[in-house]
Amino acid sequence: MNTDRRQAAWLVAVLLLPALLAFGVVRLLSTRDDGTRRVESPLPTAPSHPVDPSGGVDSEPDIDLATRITGTVDGTELTFQITRDRAEAGPPASIGDCRQFAEWAMRNGGIPVGFEPVHTLSVHARRNLDVNGMSVTVVPVGEARLTEQDGPFVELACRDGTPTPTTTPPAEEEGEVVDRPHVLTAGQTIELPAPLEAPYDTDEAFPHGLVDYQLKVRIEIDGVVQEHLLRNGSAPFRCCGRLTYMGFQAARYEWRLSPDRSLRYCAELRYTTDPPPAKCATTPR
């Protein structure tokens, strides 16, 4: 009888020992150096609302922000690097002005040509509030690369009969618009220039080359600073392309959308000294 009891006790010990050891390891790993317990949530966290420096969290956002590229600091108009096939096909009939044209071009792989993008920020108020200033910096999310297999690439531009400024206003004028207080009522939307500022760890507001990026916007609402990350819809922004170099001018497609739709095509140019006259032709579409 004693022999049977000893065998039963041995069997229980063999079965329970691994479980007790595993429990002890889990307890050890879930305890920090300071003795506090660390709880891991099995569920993903929800997107956070804007956080103010004092530690408070807004239960509902006060504003809706959106931004778009309106040009480049070194360009006189918004021009895109895009595939030849897309430039020749042009926008659908539903695109009626150059703002819609720019959105269509970027949705279809168009890249603004230049060295640094110019952004406009749209601010929509959900309640009565004061906007007292903001700062905008670029957050790179990856270096984009294009190969010859992705092309061939050409330049694409828009004409709609009403010229729109796409260059950056003078720095002092732009700064006055951004820093000036703006009083908004519920439902009101305003557009502000969004000059890029250099991050604390670099002197350049925008990296060299072709970059995928987001915008980090710090905006003061009723004396409280909020921080927002803005993207181009569901994707990051992409800038900036370059096609024309010394001795080479890329082919150019200029679509006029109003009053009558037409396409002006300028052939690419290759030269060794002074550039020859452009060879362009316009056809109705």
Rosetta blueprint (number, residue, H / E / L):
1 M L
2 N H
3 T H
4 D H
5 R H
6 R H
7 Q H
8 A H
9 A H
10 W H
11 L H
12 V H
13 A H
14 V H
15 L H
16 L H
17 L H
18 P H
19 A H
20 L H
21 L H
22 A H
23 F H
24 G H
25 V H
26 V H
27 R H
28 L H
29 L H
30 S L
31 T E
32 R L
33 D L
34 D L
35 G L
36 T L
37 R E
38 R L
39 V L
40 E L
41 S L
42 P L
43 L L
44 P L
45 T L
46 A L
47 P L
48 S L
49 H L
50 P L
51 V E
52 D L
53 P L
54 S L
55 G L
56 G L
57 V E
58 D L
59 S L
60 E L
61 P L
62 D L
63 I E
64 D E
65 L E
66 A E
67 T E
68 R E
69 I E
70 T E
71 G E
72 T E
73 V L
74 D L
75 G L
76 T L
77 E L
78 L L
79 T L
80 F E
81 Q E
82 I E
83 T E
84 R H
85 D H
86 R H
87 A H
88 E H
89 A H
90 G L
91 P L
92 P L
93 A L
94 S L
95 I L
96 G L
97 D L
98 C H
99 R H
100 Q H
101 F H
102 A H
103 E H
104 W H
105 A H
106 M H
107 R H
108 N L
109 G L
110 G L
111 I E
112 P E
113 V E
114 G L
115 F L
116 E L
117 P E
118 V E
119 H E
120 T E
121 L E
122 S E
123 V E
124 H E
125 A E
126 R L
127 R L
128 N L
129 L E
130 D E
131 V E
132 N E
133 G E
134 M E
135 S E
136 V E
137 T E
138 V E
139 V E
140 P E
141 V E
142 G E
143 E E
144 A L
145 R L
146 L L
147 T L
148 E H
149 Q H
150 D H
151 G L
152 P L
153 F E
154 V E
155 E E
156 L E
157 A E
158 C E
159 R E
160 D L
161 G L
162 T L
163 P L
164 T L
165 P L
166 T L
167 T L
168 T L
169 P L
170 P L
171 A H
172 E H
173 E H
174 E H
175 G H
176 E H
177 V H
178 V H
179 D H
180 R L
181 P L
182 H E
183 V E
184 L E
185 T L
186 A L
187 G L
188 Q L
189 T E
190 I E
191 E E
192 L E
193 P E
194 A L
195 P L
196 L E
197 E L
198 A L
199 P L
200 Y L
201 D L
202 T L
203 D L
204 E L
205 A L
206 F L
207 P L
208 H L
209 G L
210 L L
211 V E
212 D E
213 Y E
214 Q E
215 L E
216 K E
217 V E
218 R E
219 I E
220 E E
221 I E
222 D L
223 G L
224 V E
225 V E
226 Q E
227 E E
228 H E
229 L E
230 L E
231 R L
232 N E
233 G L
234 S L
235 A E
236 P L
237 F E
238 R E
239 C E
240 C L
241 G E
242 R L
243 L L
244 T L
245 Y E
246 M L
247 G L
248 F E
249 Q E
250 A L
251 A L
252 R E
253 Y E
254 E E
255 W E
256 R E
257 L L
258 S L
259 P L
260 D L
261 R L
262 S E
263 L E
264 R E
265 Y E
266 C E
267 A L
268 E L
269 L E
270 R E
271 Y L
272 T L
273 T L
274 D L
275 P L
276 P L
277 P L
278 A L
279 K L
280 C E
281 A E
282 T E
283 T E
284 P E
285 R L
